[in-house]
Each structure stands twice: as C-alpha cells, then as structure tokens.
Amino acid sequence: MHVELLVEEPSAEAALHSLLRKILGSDVSFAIHPYQGKSDLLKKLPARLQGYRAWIPEDYRIVVLIDADNSDCAALKAQLEAAARRARGGGRR
C-alpha cells in the first residue's frame, strides 16, 4: 500500500516523516505534499484530486491533513467531501 498525504505546510511534513515510519512500518510507502497554508491547499485540492483520479492505483490512499483552526468543522468537512465527490465524477450533491 502507498499513502499520499496532502498537508497544509512544510512543518507538518517534517513532523509526519518521522512519525509515519513508526506508525505505518516498512510495508507501507508514503509521500507527503506540503502546501503554503490552508487556503492554498483548499484552492488546489479539487485539481489535485482530479489528477489522482486519472492514474491512482487501487492500493493507494489519499489523506488530507488540515487544521480546523477557527473554522466551522462541519463546513470544512463538507468542503473536503464536495471536492472528493467532484473528483470522483459525482458532481455536487
């Protein structure tokens, strides 16, 4: 299995590199893709997910790690789910 992680910032990438090896073990590979903050990640997420849709193998997983900060958690979750649905071709529901 392989895990693609999309994170808000380079500091999250640095923390995850050491942590994920301990959690996932050597059987799972991963790549971490940092963005320049939450707004950058959210802006680029739909295109990134559509790009994955074109080639991602069955044994890949995508994880989006984003801080809620002062955002409405339910609204943020809905925004992420909508981006995922659109990337799958499900449109807006």
Protein Blocks (a to p, Z undefined) as FASTA:
>chain_A
ZZddddfbfklmmmmmmmmmmmnommbccdddddebjklmmmmmmmmmmmmmmmpcfkbc
cdddddfklacfklmmmmmmmmmmmmnonapZZ
